[in-house]
Amino acid sequence: MRVSVAEFLELELPEPDDKRKMELDDGVLYIMPRPRPRHQSVQGSLYYHIETYLRGLAERPGVAYMDVNVALPSELPRLFAPDLTVILYGGAAVVGERMLEGVPAIVAEILSTDRSRDLTRKRQVYAEAGIPEYWIIDQQNDTAMQLELQDGEYVQRAALAAGDTLTTPLLPGLAIPLADVFHHRSQLPN
């Protein structure tokens, strides 16, 4: 179904509490199923670690969101809702009343039912938009791939497993133990 951004923002799902995620990709409406419990757990844990980091700083450099609509720069309407979005103050994204507009610093997608869309299409769209970092979190294999934008294309900066720690130069001092994110109690420190 093709819709405009204005039509997209006015859409109401059949049930007010429906938590399905909708995205607009070059004017085409995508409606994804509700996330499963493990997906939400991994998403919540990533958000918790980033938000805790940001709140612990004397001067907060930005803000993190889960499932917020992001209007990406493009000639055709593109409104995506990454599982996690980080914007840095003074960066290329603006917080509006109903969505973010522009280019976030970091987006993360947790692979679920449509893995190829996250691995291929979103990688392309996020690179075209100029998003500096794209994290692909694979909850089935307990891995994280950090992609960094270089010359308009993503290159892999790190391939991490459950025992590793996720860091980024965009948020100095942030250290997310993936054992905690993936809930590997046997790998958590005592």
FIGU-122411 format. One line per 4 residues: their letters; for each residue x, y, z of C-alpha. Coordinates in steps of 0.1 Angstrom, whole numbers, plus 5000, padded with zeros to 4 digits. Layout:
a> X:Y:Z  ...
REM end
This chain:
mrvs> 5000:5000:5000  5015:5034:4990  5009:5063:5014  5024:5097:5021
vaef> 5041:5107:5054  5010:5127:5064  4987:5097:5057  5011:5074:5075
lele> 5010:5096:5106  4972:5096:5106  4969:5058:5103  4952:5041:5132
lpep> 4956:5004:5137  4924:4983:5144  4931:4980:5181  4944:5011:5200
ddkr> 4968:4990:5220  4982:4972:5190  5020:4973:5192  5028:4963:5156
kmel> 5055:4985:5141  5048:5003:5108  5073:5018:5085  5072:5037:5052
ddgv> 5098:5028:5027  5098:5049:4995  5060:5054:5000  5053:5017:5006
lyim> 5036:5009:5039  5051:4979:5059  5033:4965:5089  5054:4942:5110
prpr> 5041:4917:5135  5044:4924:5172  5078:4917:5186  5082:4885:5206
prhq> 5092:4885:5243  5129:4878:5237  5131:4906:5211  5116:4930:5236
svqg> 5139:4918:5263  5171:4924:5242  5158:4957:5230  5150:4968:5265
slyy> 5184:4958:5278  5202:4977:5250  5181:5008:5258  5187:5004:5295
hiet> 5225:5003:5291  5226:5033:5268  5201:5054:5289  5220:5045:5321
ylrg> 5252:5057:5304  5237:5089:5292  5221:5097:5326  5255:5091:5343
laer> 5272:5119:5324  5275:5154:5338  5264:5168:5305  5241:5145:5285
pgva> 5253:5143:5249  5221:5130:5234  5191:5108:5238  5180:5072:5230
ymdv> 5146:5060:5218  5130:5027:5212  5107:5023:5182  5104:5060:5175
nval> 5095:5071:5139  5125:5086:5121  5119:5106:5089  5150:5099:5069
psel> 5162:5123:5042  5151:5110:5008  5132:5121:4977  5106:5094:4984
prlf> 5089:5091:5018  5110:5071:5042  5098:5068:5078  5115:5040:5097
apdl> 5112:5029:5133  5145:5013:5143  5144:4991:5174  5169:5016:5190
tvil> 5178:5051:5178  5204:5074:5194  5207:5111:5185  5234:5134:5196
ygga> 5227:5170:5204  5240:5193:5177  5239:5164:5152  5219:5160:5121
avvg> 5186:5149:5137  5158:5170:5151  5133:5159:5177  5098:5168:5166
erml> 5064:5163:5183  5056:5131:5164  5089:5119:5151  5126:5125:5146
egvp> 5136:5141:5114  5171:5138:5098  5200:5116:5105  5205:5099:5139
aiva> 5240:5090:5151  5232:5053:5157  5204:5030:5148  5200:4993:5159
eils> 5178:4966:5145  5172:4933:5163  5168:4906:5137  5134:4889:5138
tdrs> 5110:4876:5112  5122:4896:5082  5159:4892:5086  5167:4900:5050
rdlt> 5150:4934:5052  5172:4943:5082  5204:4929:5067  5200:4942:5032
rkrq> 5173:4969:5026  5177:4988:5059  5215:4986:5056  5212:5003:5022
vyae> 5186:5029:5034  5205:5038:5065  5238:5041:5045  5220:5064:5019
agip> 5207:5085:5048  5242:5089:5061  5237:5073:5096  5272:5069:5110
eywi> 5266:5036:5128  5242:5007:5123  5241:4979:5148  5226:4946:5138
idqq> 5217:4925:5168  5211:4888:5161  5191:4874:5191  5190:4839:5176
ndta> 5228:4836:5175  5236:4860:5203  5258:4882:5181  5261:4918:5173
mqle> 5275:4934:5142  5286:4970:5143  5287:4987:5110  5304:5021:5104
lqdg> 5297:5044:5075  5328:5050:5053  5326:5067:5019  5288:5062:5018
eyvq> 5288:5025:5025  5288:5004:5057  5319:4985:5067  5320:4961:5096
raal> 5338:4976:5126  5332:4947:5149  5315:4913:5150  5307:4905:5187
aagd> 5295:4874:5205  5277:4871:5239  5309:4872:5259  5321:4905:5243
tltt> 5314:4941:5252  5298:4966:5228  5315:5000:5226  5314:5029:5202
pllp> 5336:5060:5196  5304:5081:5193  5297:5075:5230  5331:5073:5248
glai> 5330:5052:5279  5299:5033:5269  5304:4996:5275  5275:4972:5270
plad> 5282:4936:5281  5264:4915:5256  5261:4886:5281  5238:4909:5299
vfhh> 5219:4919:5268  5214:4883:5257  5208:4872:5293  5237:4846:5296
rsql> 5238:4844:5333  5267:4820:5332  5288:4847:5314  5279:4876:5337
pn> 5305:4886:5363  5298:4876:5399
REM end
